[in-house]
Amino acid sequence: MTAGIIEAAFRGRLGGFTLDAAFQAPMRGVTALFGPSGCGKTTLLRCMAGLQRLDGRLSVGGEVWQDERTFLPPHRRPIGYVFQEASLFAHRSVRGNLTYGFDRAMRGRREAPAIGFEEVVDLLGLDRLIDRSPAHLSGGERQRVSLGRALLSQPRLLLMDEPLSALDAMARQEILPYFERLHARLALPILLVSHDIAEVERLADRLVLVRAGRVEAEGWINDLLTDPALPFARARGTAAVLSAQVVGHEAGDGLLRLDLDGQTVLVAAGAQAPGAAVRLRIAASDVSLALDRPSRSTILNILRARILAIAEVGEGEAVVTLGLGAGEGQRLQARITRRSLAALALATGMDVFAQVKGASLAASPGIVDARLLDDDRRRPAT
Protein backbone atom coordinates (compact mmCIF):
# COMPACT_ATOMS: atom_id res chain seq x y z
CA MET A 1 0.00 0.00 0.00
CA THR A 2 1.44 3.36 -1.07
CA ALA A 3 0.26 6.75 0.24
CA GLY A 4 0.91 8.62 -3.02
CA ILE A 5 -1.19 6.50 -5.35
CA ILE A 6 -4.57 4.92 -5.98
CA GLU A 7 -4.54 1.11 -6.14
CA ALA A 8 -7.62 -0.58 -7.59
CA ALA A 9 -8.27 -4.29 -8.24
CA PHE A 10 -11.71 -5.86 -8.82
CA ARG A 11 -12.87 -9.23 -10.06
CA GLY A 12 -16.20 -11.00 -10.46
CA ARG A 13 -19.02 -11.87 -12.83
CA LEU A 14 -21.95 -9.69 -13.87
CA GLY A 15 -24.29 -11.87 -15.90
CA GLY A 16 -22.18 -13.14 -18.80
CA PHE A 17 -19.44 -10.54 -18.27
CA THR A 18 -16.28 -11.27 -16.27
CA LEU A 19 -14.17 -8.48 -14.78
CA ASP A 20 -10.65 -9.16 -13.54
CA ALA A 21 -8.78 -5.87 -13.64
CA ALA A 22 -6.17 -4.05 -11.56
CA PHE A 23 -4.40 -0.74 -12.10
CA GLN A 24 -2.72 2.18 -10.33
CA ALA A 25 -3.12 5.95 -10.68
CA PRO A 26 -1.36 8.95 -9.12
CA MET A 27 -3.08 11.20 -6.58
CA ARG A 28 -3.01 14.07 -9.05
CA GLY A 29 -3.81 14.51 -12.73
CA VAL A 30 -6.04 12.64 -15.18
CA THR A 31 -5.94 8.87 -15.62
CA ALA A 32 -8.04 7.69 -18.57
CA LEU A 33 -9.72 4.28 -18.66
CA PHE A 34 -9.81 3.68 -22.40
CA GLY A 35 -11.31 0.91 -24.47
CA PRO A 36 -14.29 -0.10 -26.62
CA SER A 37 -17.87 -0.02 -25.38
CA GLY A 38 -18.69 -2.96 -23.13
CA CYS A 39 -15.10 -3.67 -22.04
CA GLY A 40 -15.71 -2.89 -18.35
CA LYS A 41 -14.64 0.76 -17.97
CA THR A 42 -17.86 1.98 -16.35
CA THR A 43 -18.04 -1.14 -14.15
CA LEU A 44 -14.58 -0.30 -12.80
CA LEU A 45 -15.72 3.25 -12.04
CA ARG A 46 -18.88 2.02 -10.30
CA CYS A 47 -16.80 -0.40 -8.20
CA MET A 48 -14.55 2.48 -7.14
CA ALA A 49 -17.60 4.51 -6.13
CA GLY A 50 -19.04 1.57 -4.17
CA LEU A 51 -22.12 1.49 -6.43
CA GLN A 52 -21.20 -2.00 -7.66
CA ARG A 53 -19.84 -4.50 -5.16
CA LEU A 54 -17.38 -7.07 -6.48
CA ASP A 55 -14.49 -8.77 -4.74
CA GLY A 56 -11.36 -6.70 -4.71
CA ARG A 57 -9.38 -3.92 -3.15
CA LEU A 58 -9.34 -0.13 -3.36
CA SER A 59 -6.81 2.09 -1.62
CA VAL A 60 -6.84 5.86 -2.17
CA GLY A 61 -3.75 7.72 -0.99
CA GLY A 62 -3.00 5.00 1.54
CA GLU A 63 -6.58 4.86 2.90
CA VAL A 64 -8.32 1.52 2.36
CA TRP A 65 -11.88 1.84 1.09
CA GLN A 66 -12.32 -1.84 0.25
CA ASP A 67 -10.51 -5.09 0.98
CA GLU A 68 -11.31 -8.50 2.52
CA ARG A 69 -12.50 -6.87 5.77
CA THR A 70 -13.56 -3.37 4.71
CA PHE A 71 -16.25 -1.97 2.44
CA LEU A 72 -17.07 1.72 2.71
CA PRO A 73 -20.59 2.36 1.41
CA PRO A 74 -20.93 4.98 -1.35
CA HIS A 75 -22.04 7.80 0.99
CA ARG A 76 -18.85 7.40 3.04
CA ARG A 77 -16.51 7.58 0.04
CA PRO A 78 -15.39 11.17 -0.67
CA ILE A 79 -16.02 10.86 -4.40
CA GLY A 80 -17.42 13.27 -6.98
CA TYR A 81 -19.16 11.43 -9.82
CA VAL A 82 -19.94 13.05 -13.19
CA PHE A 83 -22.21 10.93 -15.40
CA GLN A 84 -22.75 10.98 -19.17
CA GLU A 85 -26.00 12.88 -18.69
CA ALA A 86 -26.01 15.90 -16.38
CA SER A 87 -28.77 15.02 -13.87
CA LEU A 88 -29.51 18.40 -12.31
CA PHE A 89 -32.34 19.30 -9.95
CA ALA A 90 -34.92 20.89 -12.24
CA HIS A 91 -36.56 22.84 -9.38
CA ARG A 92 -33.27 24.48 -8.33
CA SER A 93 -31.31 27.22 -10.05
CA VAL A 94 -27.67 26.75 -11.00
CA ARG A 95 -26.77 28.26 -7.65
CA GLY A 96 -29.10 25.86 -5.87
CA ASN A 97 -27.62 22.86 -7.65
CA LEU A 98 -24.10 23.95 -6.73
CA THR A 99 -24.83 24.72 -3.08
CA TYR A 100 -26.64 21.39 -2.64
CA GLY A 101 -23.41 19.44 -2.96
CA PHE A 102 -21.42 22.02 -0.99
CA ASP A 103 -23.85 22.21 1.95
CA ARG A 104 -24.01 18.44 2.28
CA ALA A 105 -20.22 18.12 2.23
CA MET A 106 -19.65 20.87 4.80
CA ARG A 107 -22.35 19.78 7.24
CA GLY A 108 -20.69 19.15 10.61
CA ARG A 109 -17.19 20.01 9.32
CA ARG A 110 -15.10 22.72 10.92
CA GLU A 111 -12.17 22.83 8.53
CA ALA A 112 -12.13 25.14 5.54
CA PRO A 113 -13.27 23.59 2.23
CA ALA A 114 -10.59 22.32 -0.13
CA ILE A 115 -12.38 24.11 -2.97
CA GLY A 116 -14.83 26.95 -2.43
CA PHE A 117 -17.98 28.12 -4.19
CA GLU A 118 -16.48 31.21 -5.83
CA GLU A 119 -13.45 29.22 -7.01
CA VAL A 120 -15.66 26.67 -8.76
CA VAL A 121 -17.82 29.39 -10.34
CA ASP A 122 -14.68 31.08 -11.68
CA LEU A 123 -13.01 27.82 -12.75
CA LEU A 124 -16.02 26.67 -14.79
CA GLY A 125 -17.20 30.09 -16.02
CA LEU A 126 -20.59 29.82 -14.30
CA ASP A 127 -20.98 33.42 -13.09
CA ARG A 128 -23.41 34.49 -15.84
CA LEU A 129 -25.43 31.29 -15.43
CA ILE A 130 -25.77 31.35 -11.67
CA ASP A 131 -29.46 32.32 -11.45
CA ARG A 132 -30.69 30.34 -14.46
CA SER A 133 -32.91 27.29 -14.36
CA PRO A 134 -31.41 24.05 -15.76
CA ALA A 135 -34.18 24.14 -18.38
CA HIS A 136 -32.51 27.21 -19.91
CA LEU A 137 -29.00 25.76 -20.18
CA SER A 138 -27.27 24.20 -23.17
CA GLY A 139 -25.90 20.66 -22.93
CA GLY A 140 -22.37 21.92 -22.33
CA GLU A 141 -23.55 24.37 -19.67
CA ARG A 142 -25.50 21.64 -17.88
CA GLN A 143 -22.42 19.42 -17.81
CA ARG A 144 -20.31 22.26 -16.39
CA VAL A 145 -22.86 22.72 -13.59
CA SER A 146 -22.84 18.97 -12.94
CA LEU A 147 -19.05 19.05 -12.73
CA GLY A 148 -19.19 22.05 -10.39
CA ARG A 149 -21.63 20.28 -8.09
CA ALA A 150 -19.32 17.25 -7.96
CA LEU A 151 -16.32 19.45 -7.12
CA LEU A 152 -18.19 21.28 -4.35
CA SER A 153 -18.90 17.95 -2.65
CA GLN A 154 -15.20 18.19 -1.61
CA PRO A 155 -14.09 14.89 -3.16
CA ARG A 156 -10.72 13.21 -2.73
CA LEU A 157 -11.32 11.53 -6.07
CA LEU A 158 -13.28 12.70 -9.12
CA LEU A 159 -14.83 10.04 -11.38
CA MET A 160 -16.04 11.07 -14.85
CA ASP A 161 -17.95 8.53 -16.94
CA GLU A 162 -17.73 9.70 -20.58
CA PRO A 163 -18.85 13.22 -19.59
CA LEU A 164 -18.66 14.49 -23.18
CA SER A 165 -20.31 11.59 -25.01
CA ALA A 166 -23.83 13.04 -24.82
CA LEU A 167 -22.72 16.38 -26.32
CA ASP A 168 -22.49 17.37 -29.96
CA ALA A 169 -19.14 18.39 -31.46
CA MET A 170 -19.69 22.11 -30.86
CA ALA A 171 -20.64 21.59 -27.21
CA ARG A 172 -17.58 19.37 -26.69
CA GLN A 173 -15.28 22.09 -27.99
CA GLU A 174 -17.03 24.55 -25.68
CA ILE A 175 -16.52 22.49 -22.53
CA LEU A 176 -13.05 21.00 -23.14
CA PRO A 177 -11.15 24.16 -22.10
CA TYR A 178 -12.93 24.04 -18.72
CA PHE A 179 -11.83 20.44 -18.21
CA GLU A 180 -8.28 21.54 -19.02
CA ARG A 181 -8.45 24.39 -16.48
CA LEU A 182 -9.62 21.86 -13.90
CA HIS A 183 -6.59 19.70 -14.71
CA ALA A 184 -4.21 22.66 -14.38
CA ARG A 185 -5.52 24.26 -11.20
CA LEU A 186 -6.68 21.46 -8.92
CA ALA A 187 -4.44 18.94 -7.17
CA LEU A 188 -7.12 16.28 -7.49
CA PRO A 189 -6.96 12.78 -8.98
CA ILE A 190 -9.41 12.34 -11.87
CA LEU A 191 -10.46 9.01 -13.41
CA LEU A 192 -11.88 9.61 -16.88
CA VAL A 193 -13.74 6.89 -18.80
CA SER A 194 -13.54 7.40 -22.56
CA HIS A 195 -13.55 5.58 -25.89
CA ASP A 196 -12.48 8.74 -27.79
CA ILE A 197 -8.72 8.73 -28.34
CA ALA A 198 -8.69 12.45 -29.29
CA GLU A 199 -10.27 13.27 -25.93
CA VAL A 200 -7.70 11.10 -24.15
CA GLU A 201 -4.80 12.71 -26.03
CA ARG A 202 -6.00 16.13 -24.99
CA LEU A 203 -6.77 15.47 -21.32
CA ALA A 204 -5.01 12.41 -19.93
CA ASP A 205 -1.65 12.07 -18.19
CA ARG A 206 -1.88 8.32 -17.72
CA LEU A 207 -3.71 5.70 -19.71
CA VAL A 208 -5.24 2.38 -18.67
CA LEU A 209 -6.15 0.25 -21.70
CA VAL A 210 -9.10 -2.03 -20.93
CA ARG A 211 -10.10 -4.98 -23.12
CA ALA A 212 -12.80 -7.56 -22.36
CA GLY A 213 -12.79 -6.93 -18.61
CA ARG A 214 -9.01 -6.94 -18.22
CA VAL A 215 -6.29 -4.29 -18.10
CA GLU A 216 -4.17 -4.86 -21.18
CA ALA A 217 -1.65 -2.11 -20.44
CA GLU A 218 -1.18 0.93 -18.21
CA GLY A 219 1.35 3.72 -18.10
CA TRP A 220 2.11 7.32 -19.03
CA ILE A 221 0.16 8.33 -22.09
CA ASN A 222 3.06 8.82 -24.50
CA ASP A 223 4.61 5.49 -23.49
CA LEU A 224 1.43 3.64 -24.46
CA LEU A 225 0.58 5.66 -27.56
CA THR A 226 4.03 4.93 -29.00
CA ASP A 227 4.38 1.32 -27.83
CA PRO A 228 4.76 -0.83 -31.00
CA ALA A 229 3.18 -3.79 -29.18
CA LEU A 230 -0.10 -1.94 -28.62
CA PRO A 231 -2.82 -1.17 -31.17
CA PHE A 232 -2.39 2.63 -31.04
CA ALA A 233 0.84 2.53 -33.02
CA ARG A 234 -0.80 0.71 -35.92
CA ALA A 235 -3.92 2.86 -36.15
CA ARG A 236 -4.12 5.47 -38.86
CA GLY A 237 -4.10 8.90 -37.26
CA THR A 238 -1.92 7.80 -34.34
CA ALA A 239 -0.01 10.56 -32.57
CA ALA A 240 2.53 11.09 -29.82
CA VAL A 241 1.67 13.36 -26.89
CA LEU A 242 4.83 14.88 -25.44
CA SER A 243 5.64 17.20 -22.57
CA ALA A 244 7.55 20.37 -23.43
CA GLN A 245 8.41 23.66 -21.76
CA VAL A 246 7.89 27.20 -23.03
CA VAL A 247 11.15 29.04 -23.72
CA GLY A 248 9.86 32.18 -25.41
CA HIS A 249 7.63 33.71 -28.07
CA GLU A 250 8.67 35.07 -31.44
CA ALA A 251 5.95 37.69 -31.83
CA GLY A 252 6.94 38.75 -35.35
CA ASP A 253 6.27 35.25 -36.70
CA GLY A 254 3.60 34.21 -34.20
CA LEU A 255 5.65 31.23 -33.07
CA LEU A 256 5.96 29.78 -29.60
CA ARG A 257 9.43 28.39 -28.87
CA LEU A 258 9.51 25.22 -26.79
CA ASP A 259 12.17 23.05 -25.22
CA LEU A 260 11.57 19.35 -25.92
CA ASP A 261 14.16 17.26 -24.11
CA GLY A 262 16.90 19.77 -24.94
CA GLN A 263 15.77 20.41 -28.52
CA THR A 264 13.84 23.40 -29.84
CA VAL A 265 10.37 23.10 -31.33
CA LEU A 266 8.47 26.01 -32.91
CA VAL A 267 4.67 25.97 -32.84
CA ALA A 268 2.19 28.51 -34.23
CA ALA A 269 0.61 29.75 -30.99
CA GLY A 270 0.15 32.81 -28.84
CA ALA A 271 2.55 33.87 -26.11
CA GLN A 272 2.75 31.91 -22.87
CA ALA A 273 4.82 32.41 -19.76
CA PRO A 274 8.41 31.14 -20.06
CA GLY A 275 8.85 27.93 -18.09
CA ALA A 276 5.20 26.89 -18.48
CA ALA A 277 4.64 23.20 -19.19
CA VAL A 278 2.64 22.43 -22.32
CA ARG A 279 1.37 19.36 -24.10
CA LEU A 280 2.57 18.82 -27.66
CA ARG A 281 0.79 16.57 -30.15
CA ILE A 282 2.73 15.20 -33.13
CA ALA A 283 0.94 12.91 -35.59
CA ALA A 284 2.98 10.02 -36.99
CA SER A 285 1.86 10.97 -40.51
CA ASP A 286 3.45 14.43 -40.01
CA VAL A 287 6.95 13.03 -39.32
CA SER A 288 9.44 12.18 -42.08
CA LEU A 289 12.97 10.87 -41.65
CA ALA A 290 16.37 11.81 -43.07
CA LEU A 291 19.87 10.41 -42.61
CA ASP A 292 21.47 13.87 -42.84
CA ARG A 293 20.25 17.15 -41.41
CA PRO A 294 18.14 18.82 -44.12
CA SER A 295 18.85 22.42 -45.14
CA ARG A 296 16.87 25.07 -47.04
CA SER A 297 13.54 23.50 -46.12
CA THR A 298 10.13 24.91 -45.19
CA ILE A 299 10.03 22.45 -42.29
CA LEU A 300 10.97 24.33 -39.12
CA ASN A 301 11.29 21.45 -36.68
CA ILE A 302 14.10 18.95 -37.22
CA LEU A 303 14.85 16.73 -34.24
CA ARG A 304 17.70 14.34 -33.50
CA ALA A 305 16.30 10.87 -32.85
CA ARG A 306 17.22 7.21 -32.64
CA ILE A 307 15.21 4.37 -34.15
CA LEU A 308 13.87 2.14 -31.38
CA ALA A 309 11.54 -0.14 -33.36
CA ILE A 310 10.13 -0.67 -36.85
CA ALA A 311 6.77 -2.33 -37.56
CA GLU A 312 5.17 -2.93 -40.95
CA VAL A 313 1.54 -1.80 -41.06
CA GLY A 314 -1.19 -1.54 -43.65
CA GLU A 315 -0.46 -1.77 -47.36
CA GLY A 316 3.10 -0.75 -48.11
CA GLU A 317 3.62 1.27 -44.91
CA ALA A 318 5.71 1.08 -41.74
CA VAL A 319 5.65 2.79 -38.36
CA VAL A 320 9.06 3.78 -37.00
CA THR A 321 9.28 4.40 -33.25
CA LEU A 322 11.84 7.06 -32.34
CA GLY A 323 13.56 8.06 -29.11
CA LEU A 324 14.35 11.77 -28.87
CA GLY A 325 17.93 12.90 -28.30
CA ALA A 326 20.72 11.01 -26.60
CA GLY A 327 18.60 10.17 -23.54
CA GLU A 328 15.75 8.76 -25.65
CA GLY A 329 13.41 9.90 -22.88
CA GLN A 330 10.28 10.72 -24.88
CA ARG A 331 9.14 8.93 -28.01
CA LEU A 332 7.40 9.83 -31.22
CA GLN A 333 6.60 7.87 -34.36
CA ALA A 334 6.89 8.30 -38.11
CA ARG A 335 4.50 6.61 -40.54
CA ILE A 336 6.39 6.13 -43.80
CA THR A 337 6.24 3.93 -46.89
CA ARG A 338 8.12 0.62 -46.98
CA ARG A 339 9.82 1.90 -50.13
CA SER A 340 11.34 4.77 -48.12
CA LEU A 341 12.26 2.32 -45.37
CA ALA A 342 14.20 0.22 -47.85
CA ALA A 343 15.69 3.16 -49.78
CA LEU A 344 17.27 4.59 -46.62
CA ALA A 345 18.08 1.12 -45.23
CA LEU A 346 16.59 2.17 -41.91
CA ALA A 347 17.23 -0.18 -39.00
CA THR A 348 16.83 -0.29 -35.23
CA GLY A 349 19.57 1.62 -33.42
CA MET A 350 20.26 4.10 -36.24
CA ASP A 351 20.50 7.82 -35.55
CA VAL A 352 18.28 9.89 -37.84
CA PHE A 353 16.73 13.33 -38.17
CA ALA A 354 12.96 13.54 -37.68
CA GLN A 355 11.34 16.31 -39.73
CA VAL A 356 8.12 17.38 -38.05
CA LYS A 357 5.80 18.77 -40.70
CA GLY A 358 3.05 19.60 -38.23
CA ALA A 359 3.15 20.10 -34.47
CA SER A 360 0.38 21.56 -32.37
CA LEU A 361 -0.30 22.34 -28.76
CA ALA A 362 -3.00 20.05 -27.42
CA ALA A 363 -4.24 23.13 -25.52
CA SER A 364 -3.96 21.54 -22.11
CA PRO A 365 -1.16 21.92 -19.54
CA GLY A 366 1.86 19.68 -19.53
CA ILE A 367 1.78 16.07 -18.47
CA VAL A 368 1.93 15.41 -14.74
CA ASP A 369 5.42 14.73 -13.36
CA ALA A 370 6.12 10.99 -13.54
CA ARG A 371 7.54 11.08 -10.00
CA LEU A 372 3.97 11.32 -8.65
CA LEU A 373 3.60 7.59 -9.17
CA ASP A 374 6.03 5.44 -7.22
CA ASP A 375 5.44 2.18 -9.04
CA ASP A 376 5.15 2.70 -12.79
CA ARG A 377 4.56 -0.91 -13.80
CA ARG A 378 3.06 -1.60 -17.20
CA ARG A 379 1.52 -4.87 -18.31
CA PRO A 380 2.56 -6.22 -21.71
CA ALA A 381 -0.02 -6.40 -24.47
CA THR A 382 -1.87 -9.67 -24.81
N, C-alpha and C positions, 0 to 999 in steps of 0.2 A: 504494500500500500504506500503510495507516494502523495505527499501533501500538495504538490504543484500540478497535479494532473487529474483528469477524470478517467476512471477505469470502468468500463461497462462490458458485461458478458451475460448473455441470455440464451436459453435453449428450451425448446418445447415444441409441441404440435398444436396447431390451430386448424381444425378440420383436416384437410389434406395437405396443409402447408407445414413444413418443418423449419424452424429457426434454430440456428446454432452459430451465433456470431459474437465476436469479442473485438473490442478496439479501445484505443486510448485517445484522449484529446487534451490539449493544454487548457489552463484556467483563464485563458484570454484569447481573443480572436475568433475566427469563424472556421469551424470544421464542417465540411459538407459530406453528407451521406448521399452518395450518387449511385444510380443504377436504374434499370428499366422498371416500369410499373409492375407491381406485384412481387418485387424481389425481397421485400421485408423492411424497407426503410421506415415507413410509418409505424410498423409494429415495434421496431427498435425504439422509436421516439416515445410511443405510448408506454412501453415497458419502463423507460427512464422516468416518465411522469408518474408511474404507479397506476396508470389507467388500465394497463393489461398486466396481469400477474403470471409470469413464467418463472421457472427456476433460473437462478443466476445470481449475479453480484453487481452492485453499483456503488462506487465510491467517488465522491465529489470533493476534491481538495483535501483528501485525507479523512473525510467524514463518511461513514458507511450508511447508506440509505437502504441497502438490501444485501443480505447474504443468507446463510443457512439459518441464522437465528433472528434476523432483523428484517422487518418490512415496514418502512414508513408509508402510511397511507397518503394519497395524493395531496390532501389538504395540509399535511405536515412537511411537504417537500417545497422548498423555496424556489419554485419554478415559474417562469412566465411562458405561456404557450400561445403561439400565434398560428391559427388554422388557415386552411386554404380560403375559406370564406370568412369575412369579418363579421362575427356575430355580435353586433352591438345592441344595447338596450334601446329599443325604438322610442320609449317614453322619456328617455333622458337626452339632454343636449350633449354635445361633444364634451363640455366641461363635466357634466354629470357622469358620463361614461368614464372619463379619466379619473375623477375623484373617487369613484366606486372602488377601483382597485387600490388606490392610495390609502383611503380611509380604512379599508379592511386590513391592509398590511401594517399600518401604523397603530392599530388598536392595541392598547396595553404596552406599547414600546416606548421607552424613554430616550433611546439614542436617536440621533439625527438620521434622516433617511439617506441612503447611499446615493439616490438620485431624486431630485425634487421636482415639483410640479412645473415651475417656470423653466427649468432646464429641459424637461421633456418637450414642453410646448415650443421652445426655441429650437431644439434639436430636430424636431419633426415638422417645423413650419406650420404649427397649428393655430397661431395667434388669431388669424382672420377667420378661422372656422369655429372658434371656441363656443359661440352661442348658437350654432346651427343645430338643427335636428338631423339625425342620421339619414332621414329620408331625402335630404337636400344635399347629400355628399356624393361625389363621384366614387367609382370603385377604388381608385388609388387613394383618395382621401379617407375612405372608410378603413382601408387597410392600415394607413398611418395612425388613425385613432386606435385601432385594435392593437397595434404595436405599442403605442404610448400607454395604453391601459396595462399591457403586460409589463412594461418597464416600471410603471409606478407601483406594481405589486412588490417591488423590491426583491427581485429574484437573484439567486446566486447563479442560476443557469437559465438561459433563454433558448427555448425550443421553437423552431419555425418549420412548419410542415407545408412545403411548397407554397409560400405566402404570395407568390406572384402568378401562380398557374391560372387563377380565375380572372386575371386581368388581361385586357387586350394589349397589343404591342405599345400603343401610345401611353397607356396607363403605367405599363412596366417601366418605360423610360422616365416617366414622371417620378416614380417612387424610388428607383434604384439609387439616386444620389443621397436620399435620406438613409437608406440602408448603409451606404458607404460612410456617411457621417457618424452613424451609430458605431460602426467598426472602428473609426478613428478616435472617437472621444470617450468611449466607455471601456473600462477594464473589466469586461464581462465575457464569459465563455458563451458562444452561440453555436448551437447545432442546427444546421440548415439541411433539410431534406429537399433534393432536387433531382430532376432527370434532364435538366437543361444545361449542357456543358458551357454555353456562353455565360450563363448566370454564375456558374461555379468559377469560371476563369476570372470573372469580375470581382467576386466577393470572397472567395474562400482562401484561407491560409493552408489548411490541411484538407486532405481528401481521403475518404473511406469508400472504397469501391465495393458495392454489395451486389452479389449475384446469387439468386435462388436460395435466399436465406442464410448465406454465408458471407463473411468478409474475405474478398479475394485479394485485396491489397490495401494498405494504408500508409500514409506518409505525407511529407510536404508536397504541395500541389505540383510544383515544377518537376520534382523527382518522379511522380507518377505519370504526368502528362508526357514526359520524355523517356519513359521506360520502354525499351523495345519489346519487352515481354508482355506488355499490356496492350489492350485494344486501342487506346488513344492514339498511339504512334502510327497505327496503320489507317486510321480514319482520315478521309479527305477533309481538309479544313482544320486539321490538328494545329495546335499552337503551343509555344512555350510561354510561361508566365514567370517573369524574372523580377527580382528585387534590385532596384537601382537607387541612386542618391542624386539629388539635384546639386549641380555645381554652379550653374549660372544661367542667365538668359541673354540671348543675342537678339535684342529688340529690333534691330534693323532688318533681320531676316525672319523674325517671329519663330525662332528656334530655341527650345529648352535644351541645355547641355547637361547630360547626366554622366555619372560615373557608374560603370557596370563592371565590377570586379577589376578595377584598375584601368579599364578602357573607356574611351569617350563614345557616347551615343548622342546623336542630335535628333530631336523629335519636334515636329510642328506643334507647339503648345504655348499657352500664355505663361507669364512669369510665375514662379513659385519660390518660396524662401530657400536660399542655399542650405543644404544639409537635410532638407526634407526627404523622407523615404517615399518612393513612388513605385507603382506596379507597371511593368512594361510587358506588353503582349507582342510576340513576334511569331507570325504564322510560318509554318514550315515551307509553304509554297512561295514565300517572299524571301527565302534565303537561297543564294547560289554560292558555289564554291570555286576557289581559284588556288593554284599552286604557288603563284607569285602575287605579291601585292599589286592590285590594279592601280593604274594612274589615269588621269584625264577621263574621269567617269562621272556620270550624274548621280551615282550612288554615294551618299554621304557617309554611310556607316559600314566600315570594313573592320572586322574583328578577328584577332588571332584566335585560333581554335585547334583542337586536336580531335581526330576521329575516334570515337569510343565504340561505335557499333554501326553495322550496315545491315539493313533488312530489305529484301525485295518485296514490293507490294504492288497490287494492281497489275495492269497491263503495261509492261515496259517501264516501270518506275521503281525507285528505291528511296527509302528513308535513311538518311545518314544522321546519327546522333553525335553531337559535338559537345566537348567540354571547353569552356571558355578560359583562355589564358593558361599560364603555366600550372596554376593550382587546380584547374578543371573543376572549380567549385559549383558553378551553375551550368545548366545544359540547355541547348537549343537543338533544333533539328532542321535539316534541309531535305525537301522533297524534290528529287531530280530524276532525270531519265536514266535508264540503265545504259544507254549509249554514252551519256556523259560520264557515268561511273567507269565504264570501260576505257573511254578515251583518255581520262586522266589517271587511270590505273589506281584509283582510290582504294585504300586499305586501312584497316584498323591500326591505330597508332600513328598515322601520318599527321604532320602539322599542315594546316591549310589556312586560307583566309576566307572567312564567311562574309559575303556581301549581303547586307540586309536591305532589301528593296523597300520594305515597308515596316515601320515600327510605330506603335501607338501606345499612349498611356491608356491603361485600362480604367482610368478615372479614379480608382480607389487608392487608399494609402498603401504603403509598402507592406510586404508580407511580414507577419509577426516573427520576431527573433526566434530562431530554432532552439535557443537555450531554454525557452519556456517549457519545453518537454524533455524530461530527463531521459526517458527510454524511447528512442525513436526507432522501434522495431517495425519492419515491414514484411508482410507475408508475400511469398512468391506467388506469381499467377498460377492458376490451375487450369 
